[in-house]
Amino acid sequence: MRGGPGLGRGAAVLSVALLGLGPSIVKLVDMAEMAFVFWRLIAAAVIYALVLLAVGSRVTWEDLRRSALGGVVFGVNLIFFIFAMRRTSAVNAVIIAALQPAVLLVAGSRLFGERPHRSVYGWSILAFAGVVLAMVSADASGAATRWGDFLALITMLLFSAYYVISKRARAEMDSSTYQLALTLVSTATVVPFVLVFEGSVAVPGGDDWWLVMAMAAVPGTGHLLTNFAHGHASLSMVSLINLGYPAIAPLYAWWLVGEKIGGMQAVGMGLVMVALSFVVTRPVEVIAHP
């Protein structure tokens, strides 16, 4: 792969570190959630556009066409994520999301000819066990419902589809162009949902503007790095590295919003990090399709 798998894995690890800040930022926001998503996409689009201008590039209609499916799926995924979080517990949502690598290991094998080293499966199971332990031991709030769990499952499947679509798109587009184009499409996708469910697009006020910009700049850069990683590392590896998200996000929450980390939760988080440190060093063979 271009640039070598080490570059892609490094980008994926850094993306998880940046994405983990997202939940803490959301907890500090006072404005309506879907309006926040809309303005976060607008701010991110501005940042990505500045990046493209700096390198002397631009988005064409053909770029928008190639990115349309990824943008729509990403936008719908954001909406389902909000619906799910309102109807199930954070613990259930994170554990269901942690099933994504199982889906993408199959997709990576069948669609991209990926064959991870056998040890990857064992360490992945250990990392998933760490996620479950960390989340069950956490001081979580929110009532879980079967409908909410179902929405969380749909969210996980949509995000898995987004990964597959992005992996394919990156074979034809550079990461910065793809990220801006899909963000523009995602913004257009989100607008009707905001108008239907919230009546209007509320304008951020006070500190919310800073939080919108922080969300766009930090987790937004994480999304850009994830799509960069898709061009250099296997789909399976990028998805497995994302298991580090539920281990890193609580650390930011402890630092920024004062959430406590229990003893067994810390053990689970440590288990995830140890397992993933072995996963990222394992080779993934790619067998070209005829």
Buried (B, 14 or more C-beta within 10 A) or exposed (E): EEEEBEBBBBBBBBBBBBBBBBBBBBEBBEBBBBBBBBBBBBBBBBBBBEBBEEEEBEBEEEBBEBBBBBBBBBBBBBBBBBBBBEBBBBBBBBBBBBBBBBBBBEBBBEBBBBBBBEEBBBBBEBBBBBBBBBBEBBEBEBEBBEEBBBBBBBBBBBBBBBBBBBBBBBEEBBBBBBBBBBBBBBBBBBBEBBEEBBEEBBEBEEEBBEBBBBBBBBBBBBBBBBBBBBBBBBBBBBBBBBBBBBBBBBBBBBEBEEBEBEEEBBBBBBBBBBBBEBBBEBEBEBEEEE
